[in-house]
């Protein structure tokens, strides 16, 4: 197709292969001129520098270098950056926003796998699955089936943050019969009620109230300076004995040292897909606690799921070329409230 704009891929090569498989590349090729033999991980390389001078569209993902003033000066024709992943904060800084270039993120497409993963963890945690797997390996089989410690019926789940993921998770929880509390200072009660189809299924409460009343607490707030250690020692103290903390958002939202103390005392359990620091060093106390399960940031799109991020990015290219608003549009003003 004549007149196709030049597009450049800036990401790890393995991510490019996963995000843009053969069928997707055919779609992208119909929209833009892409050299798949050049997957940029270093904008200072001569071939990357040359490609930057022509690029109108930059498709980025994990492994994209920062678009600093030097890179942007080498890209006079750049009009849009479309990120086939979640957060843009690592590669789009003040110099980028000053140029007025359009930006889009596939964070919405990445949210569903995280919500799905989180729901799975909540259901398994209600059955004390992680605890019982360890006990089984140590020679125990299982407790009496009538023990009230087990089961999901009638449980209250507290959701901290009505982020993209939080909003996807809410109707999943209500459809599984959980009682759901939501803490988010940006919402009104009417806003919260509109997030699920069932009237009265979600109750908007203060964070401290949520922590006191929930059997399980799941974190979905953005990592911002004001949310660092949102769950500190004082707030973790409010959680019920025997309750479970799930964090699939950002590790810095939880005070790690305080969490170690509460879990070591056996008062609360935790499932952590993210930590602070990340990754945890070998031998960290969280790895040694029998009531804590730590996974290596698995919740977001992985493997076959990454193709959905690429498909979203290609759809955004098409919208851009047709002069339509970008569904994943990100502005500098958004940075204060997104991950």
DAKARA-V635906 format. One line per field, one symbol per residue. burial: b if it has 9 or more other C-alpha atoms within 8 Angstrom, else e. A space follows every 10 residues. Layout:
BEGIN
burial=???
END
This chain:
BEGIN
burial=eeeebbbbbb bbeebbebbb beebbebbbe bbbbeeebbb bebeeeebbe bbbbbbbbbb beebbebbee bbebbeebeb bbbbbbbeee bbbebbbeee bbbbbbbbbb bbbbbbbbbe bbbbbbbbbb bbebbbeeee eeeeeeeeee ebeebbbbbb bbbebbbbbb bbbbeeebbb bbbbeeeeee ebbebbeeee bbbbbbbeeb bbbbbbbbbb bbbbeebbbb bbbebbebbb ebbbbbbbbb bbbbbbebbb ebbeebbbbb bbbbbbeeee eeeeebbebe bbbbeeeebb beeebbbbbb bbbbebbbbb eeeeebebbb beeebeeeb
END
